[in-house]
Structure formats: C-alpha cells, structure tokens
Amino acid sequence: MTDRVKESEEKSRRQRERFALALPVRVHCRESADHEWHEMSHLKDVTPFGARLRLKRPTEEGRLLHLTLAMPRQLRCFDHAEDQYRIWSLVRNVRILDPGTERGALVELGVAFVGKHPPRTFANDPARRYDIAPTTSASLWAVHEESDDVLSEADVSEKRKETRHTIPIEVTLEVFAENGGFSESESTVTENISRIGASVFTTLDLEPGRFVRVSSPQSGAAVVAVVRTRKVGSDGIARLHLQFVGDEWPL
C-alpha cells in the first residue's frame, strides 16, 4: 500500500469518526404548511456529515430539520468564519424513548447533514419525505426528491404488506404542540387498523405532516403517529389516515 493511499484512508477515517461533543443545538422544524416549532437540545455525538441528538417532540425518518450550533470549525463543510453553523439535516433513524426516564426526551435521532439550503420542493411541501441520493462527492450528503408517483407506489406496497382490520377500537388522539406538550385531544374510534397504521374518525382539523399520540384506555397501548391524509367520507365524517412512528400497534 502506497503512502498516498494510506494518507487517503486515514483522512476518510477521520472524517467518519464520531466525536462525543454535547454541543447546544437549536432545532427548527416546519412540520406542516401551517405549523412549525423550535427546540433547544444538545448533541450526543457529531461528525462532519451528521449527528445524533434527542428531542421532546416527535419526527420521522425522511423529514428535514434545520440545525444551528457552534460547530467546531475543523468539522464544518462551509461557513468556517461564522460564529454559528446553520445546516439542513435529514432524519435517518428515530428511536422512541420514555420521557419519564429520559428527562423529557421523546425521541433520539440520527441525522445526515445535507447542506446550507433545503431542496426546492421543501418550501411548498414541508411534510415531504426525502432519502439520501447517490453521490461521488466526499462532502455533504445529497437528498433525493421522491416524486408523488414513487410515494404512491410505496404506500400501495405498504398496504399490501399489512392488512388493515375493520375493528372499532376506542382511542384517544392527542396533538403535539409547539411547547412539547399537547394542544388538543379527542376520544374517538378507529375505522380500521393494522400494526403500522390506522384510519380514525375525527373532528380535528390536522394537515398532513402533523404528529399525534394514539392511546387506548382498554389495552394501555400508546404510539406516536404522523398524519398522512385527512379525508371526508361519503357519510360526511372526516377520517385521519395515520402511520405509526417508531413502534407498532399491538394487535
């Protein structure tokens, strides 16, 4: 192995190395077209290309978050002269936590740094999900903007894998608020349900991309869910179509 190859591999290893830096970070999330929030947290660890942190509010894989932090300059990919490093990040994995034992934290996230600016589609559709795009660059990750057709095919595939059961289960819906608590709630029943999602009768007016907690007083089950669509049926009753995040419903 030549000295040049060794030097290149050592540089690549240093770039991927995780640093356990508990840096304060300000997180900004546009959850839907009419709802956004900010939260102060601390990183668990960081590399030039991503980080791990905990939040008191839920999110899901594929969503974009904007981070502001005093990143060490040697770990930055741009804005080396700025006091604060402002970077868009793609949520790559989500682990649900118990807020009672984790100082109020609800989720632990792994995020990939994707650049100084969000994709073009984000402005009009902040609830859109993205994925990492193939790249030959040794710099930040690039994101792939999935088309509506691709998303529809994925949803159909998901439905085929999980049969929804027409079971009226009494549930409580609680809407996550900007302060990390709940802004409103209602008691209702499911129209149908599977391990990974449900259709629920509702009076709540929630846009796609909003998050709720779904709990059952009978079974004691409680999961986080994201609103995919809100539709009014031929009977005039609105339904929320929910996808569970991080956990499955115990059928």
N, C-alpha and C positions, 0 to 999 in steps of 0.2 A: 504494500500500500504506500503510495507516494505521500510526501509531506503535505502537498496541496489537498489531496483527498482527506487526509486526517484533519487538516485545518477546517475543511468544509463540514465534515461530520461533527466536529466539536462545536462549530458555530451553530449548526442545526440543533444540536442537543441543548445548548444554552438557550436558544430561542423557545424551545418547548418546555424548559424547566419551570416548574411551578414555585412561586415564591409565597410563603405564608405571611402576607402583609395585610394586617387588619386596617386597611385604609378606609376612612369615611367616604361614602359614596351617596350621591343624590340621584335617585331613580325617578324618571318621568315616564309615565305610560299613558298613551292615548288608547283607552280600552275599547271605545266605540266612537261613532261620529260626534256624539254629544256628551261623552263622559271621559274625563282624564283625572289622573292623580299623581302626587309626588310623595316620595317616602325617603327618609334618611336611613341608611343602613351602613354596614361595614363589610368589606370583602373578607372572604375566608382565605382565598389564595388568588394569585394572578399570574399570567404570562403576558408577553406582548400581544397575544392573539385571543385571549379570553380570560374569564374569571369565574369565581364561584362566590355566591352571596345568598343571604336569607332575607325574606320579606314577610310582612304581616298581611299582605294581600295576595290573592291567587293570580296566577297567569298560566300559560300553557306553552308547550313546545311549538316553535314556529312563529311566535309573536316577537315584535320588535320593542326594545326598551332603550331609552336614551340615558346614558350614564354621564355624570360629571364628578370628577375626582382629581385629587392632587397626585397623579400618576408619576412615579419616578421617571425622569426624562430618558434614561437609558432603556426604558421599556416601551417608550412611545414609538408610534409609526409616523406621527405628524405632530404639528403644534408644539415643537420642542421648546419654544421660547415663551409659551403661555403658562400662566400660573395654574390654570385648571385645564384638564384634559377632558374634552367633550366628545363622546364617541357613541355611535349606534351599535347596539348589541342584539344578536339573535338568540332567543332562548332555545337551547339544545336539549335540555333534560330538566325535569321537575320532580322533586321528591316531597311528598306531603309530610308535614311534621305535626306534632301535638303542641299547640300553642301553650297549653298548661304546663308543659315540662321544658319548653324551648324558649322561654322568655318572650312569649307572644308571637314568635315566628311561626308562620303557617306553611311556608314552602322554602326549600333550598333549591337554588337554580344553578345550572351550568350555562354560561353564555359565551358565544363566539363574537369577537369584535369584527364588525363588518364595514366600518368607515365613518367618515365625517358627515355624510349626508345619507338620508334614507332613500330607498327605491322610489321611483316616480309614482308608483301606484299607491304608496302609503298615505299620501295627503288626502285622497278621496276615499280610501278604504282602510282605516287603521286596524280593523279587525282581521285583515287578510293575513294568512299564514305563509311563511316562506321556508325555503330549505337552502342548504349550502350548495353552491354551484361549483362544478369542476373548474379548477384554475391551475395555471402553471406558475403563478406568482408566489414568491416567498414572503409576501407581505400579508395584509389582512385578508380575511375570508370574503368571498363574493357570495351574494344571495341569488337564488333562482326565483323569479316571479312566476308562480304557478298560474296557469290560465284557468278560467272558470270551467272549461271542459275537463281539465285534469282533476280539478277539485270535485266535480260532479261524479266522475268515474271512481274516484277514491271513496266518495260517500256511498255509491252503489255497492262497491266491493265490500265496504264495512257492513252494510246492511245484510249482505248475503252471508257473511261470516257469523253474524249474531242475530238469531231470531228474536224478534220482539214479541212478548207475551201480552195479550189483551187482559190485563189484570188491574182492577181499580184499587190501588194501594193508597191509603191516606198518607200524605206527606206535607211537610212544612217547607216552604220556599223562603229563604232569607237572602236579601240582595246586599252584596258587599258595597260598602260606602267608601268615600274618599278618605275617611279617617281610620280605615281598617276595621271598623265595626260594621253594623248593618243599618241600612237606611229605611227599609220597609220589609214586610213579610206578609205571607198569607198561608192559610191552611187550604189544601185542595186535594185532588186525587189524580192519579196517573190514568191516561187513556191506554197507554201501552208502555212496556218497559223491557229492557234487556240488561245484561251485565254492564254494558258500556254506554247506555243512553236511555232516554225516555221522552215520551210526549206527555205533557202535563197541562190540564185545563188551568186557565189563569185569568186574572183581572189585571195583572201587572203589565205595564207598557215598557218592555225592555227591548233594546236594539240588539242585533247580533253582535257578539263580542263581549257582552256583559257577563259577569260571573255571579253565581248564586250558590248557596249551600242548600242541599236537599237532605232532609232528615225524615225518619219515620218514627213516630211515637210508639208504634207497636213493636217493631223489631229493634229499635235503638240504632239502626244504621244511619250514617251521615257521610255524605260525599260532597266534594266540590264539583260544580258543573258549569259549563260555558253555554250560553245561548247561541245556537246555530241559526234558527229562524223563529219568527213569530207569525203564525197564520190564523186567520179566522175561518172556521169550518162552515159548511152549508147550514149548520144549525145556529149560526151566529155567535158561537162561543169561540174565544181565542185559545190557541194552544201555544205553548213554548216547546220547541224541539231542542232537547238538551243533550250534550255529550259530557260524560263524566271525565274528570281530570285527575290523574294520579292514582285513583282507586276504582275498583269495580263494585257494582251493587250486588249484595249477597242474595242471589235468587235461590 
